[in-house]
Structure formats: structure tokens, C-alpha cells
Amino acid sequence: MSILNAKSPSSFRKYRDMGLIKKGDSMVSNKIVPLEYGFIEDKDILKSVVVWEIIDMNDKINQPYYHNEDGLVSQNKSLYQILFDAINDGRIKEVYDDELFTTRLSPEAIESRIKSVRMSDAGIDRLNETGKLTEAEKKEFTNVYETKTENVKLLKIKGMWYIDRRDSQMKYRLLGIAAMGQDPTTMGLFGPDGVTPLVGKDELIDLFWVYYPDARNVLANSIVFNSKNLSSDLSFDDLLNARRFSTVIYKTDNGLGNGVIKDYIPKDADAQLEESERLKAQILQMENDMWNY
């Protein structure tokens, strides 16, 4: 249903949330089923490499992944918020603690990872004095620290570049996506002097890893904010599969240890960026080398 045809804002929001649009006198579903990936035989993969990349949403080209707004004409959520909501309501089930997808995470485990409930120093002092706190005092002295959308400004993606022997093309398949946010257990903490922020306070952690194929149905029905056209129907699944983002490679499956760039090029940010660009060029060269076989 378009806002132009809605009888009231509440009815518009209701049918929008249900995924229904009006066609004549009937309401029909506008849910999208993403185009399935084709089956790939192992023997048809001429050459491949697995890469891990970071999407920095401070980059202008990546800002649509960060945009979060609940408007009337358009409703856009950040990619993190979409994944988090879908995990909580059970639409996304393949959620893991690590990039190898071995340890599953429940919504409760994720909730404990993004939220920290602590009593303030004043509350601890009052408890030591009186031995008991009233309900009002518990509410007053309890601080809740939570990693919200605005704290998640980095995403990690894991995918495979491969050459398909059948059509002699270089292709990319996204395998996993992770949200990185500030650890809530370090929020609101200071050093021994009570003034200096705690060392490592701004360090980001992996909140969860989602096996991407399981998230496609959700992301194909989640529209990306488009400042040039609010009625755009471009989805997050479209954007991610088309690789419409800027990334930095931080790890490759090179057969030598874990392949993390900062481990074999330590303490040199410029050299690490140069290595990332070298790996990108190496991947592009794979397609040119194909004609030498």
C-alpha cells in the first residue's frame, strides 16, 4: 500500500508491516523470494580464494548500510538492526559465534553480549551502608549499557571468489556477515583515577556471525535507503550480491596460518592497506590468468 492511497497512517503502517499492497479491490502480498544461487559442482571450480573484508560505514558509499529511520513514507533500518530483529523473531536461525560457523548463538546469548547491567558505585556504597536497597534505589543506581545501531559502524563479510569453468567467469559468493560493535562491558568504565577512560574501551568485538544464505529471504524484503528516490525498491540482498560497497581485506585463506594481515604485517597501518590492495589486485588477476590454462 502506498501512503498516497492510505486512509490513515495506522492502516498504512499495518499493511506495510504485513507486506501487503492494494491491487484493485484486493490486498496481495509483495513479499519477494530471492533468486536462488545455482548449484556449483566442485569440479567446475577452476580456482578460488576465500577472503574476509571489513565494511566501514563511515565511508560515504557504505552509509546506506548504516541508515536507520522509521518514517511514514519510507521505513529503512540499518543492516545490523534488520539482522538483529530477524534473529530475535526467529526468521534467521543460522547464527554463530565465529566465522567458521561452528558454535551456534541463541538470541539470549546475543542479548547478553550486547547488553550489560551494572550497579553504580553509589549504589554499591549505599548497599554496604544499609545492607538492602529499595526498589526505587535499585532503579536509580542500576545502569544499563547496550550496543545499539549507532555503536555498530563496522561489518565483516566472508566470501569466496571463484572461477566457474562452465562459463569461464569470475564470480563471488557471500558466505557470512558479522556485526562489530562496542563491548558493553567496557562502557562507562574509567581507569584508577576515575577520569581517564579505560584502555580498550573503544575496541570493537564481533557480536554475531550470520550464515548469509539463511538471511537472504529477510534481506531481499528489506529496502535500502535511497536519498535520490524514496520509492526505490533496491534491497540489501541486491546491494550485497552486487558488491556495492567499499571494503578493506583483512584476511585471506592463504594456507599459511590464519592469514590475518595485521599478524604478518604488525604495527604498520600503511603497509597493511598496501597488502589489502595487493590482494585485491591478485584476485582480479585470477580471471586474466584463467586464459593461460
C-alpha positions, 0 to 999 in steps of 0.5 A: 500500500502506498501512503498516497492511497492510505486512509490513515497512517495506522492502516498504512503502517499495518499493511506495510508491516504485513507486506501487503499492497492494494491491487484493485479491490484486493490486498496481495502480498509483495513479499519477494523470494530471492533468486536462488544461487545455482548449484556449483559442482566442485569440479567446475571450480577452476580456482578460488580464494576465500577472503574476509573484508571489513565494511566501514560505514563511515565511508560515504558509499557504505552509509546506506548500510548504516541508515536507520529511520522509521518514517511514514513514507519510507521505513529503512533500518540499518543492516545490523538492526534488520539482522538483529530483529530477524534473529530475535523473531526467529526468521534467521536461525543460522547464527554463530559465534565465529566465522567458521560457523561452528558454535551456534548463538541463541538470541539470549546469548546475543542479548547478553553480549550486547547488553550489560547491567551494572550497579553504580558505585553509589549504589554499591556504597549505599548497599554496604551502608544499609545492607538492602536497597529499595526498589526505587534505589535499585532503579536509580543506581542500576545502569544499563549499557547496550550496543545499539545501531549507532555503536555498530559502524563496522561489518565483516563479510566472508566470501569466496571468489571463484572461477566457474569453468562452465562459463569461464567467469569470475564470480563471488559468493557471500558466505557470512556477515558479522556485526562489530560493535562496542563491548558493553562491558567496557562502557562507562568504565574509567581507569584508577583515577576515575577520569581517564577512560579505560584502555580498550574501551573503544575496541570493537568485538564481533557480536554475531556471525550470520550464515548469509544464505539463511538471511537472504529471504529477510534481506531481499524484503528489506529496502535500502535507503535511497536519498535520490528516490524514496520509492526505490525498491533496491534491497540489501540482498541486491546491494550485497550480491552486487558488491556495492560497497567499499571494503578493506581485506583483512584476511585471506585463506592463504594456507599459511596460518590464519592469514590475518594481515595485521599478524604478518604485517604488525604495527604498520597501518600503511603497509597493511592497506598496501597488502589489502590492495595487493590482494585485491589486485591478485584476485582480479588477476585470477580471471586474466590468468584463467586464459593461460590454462 
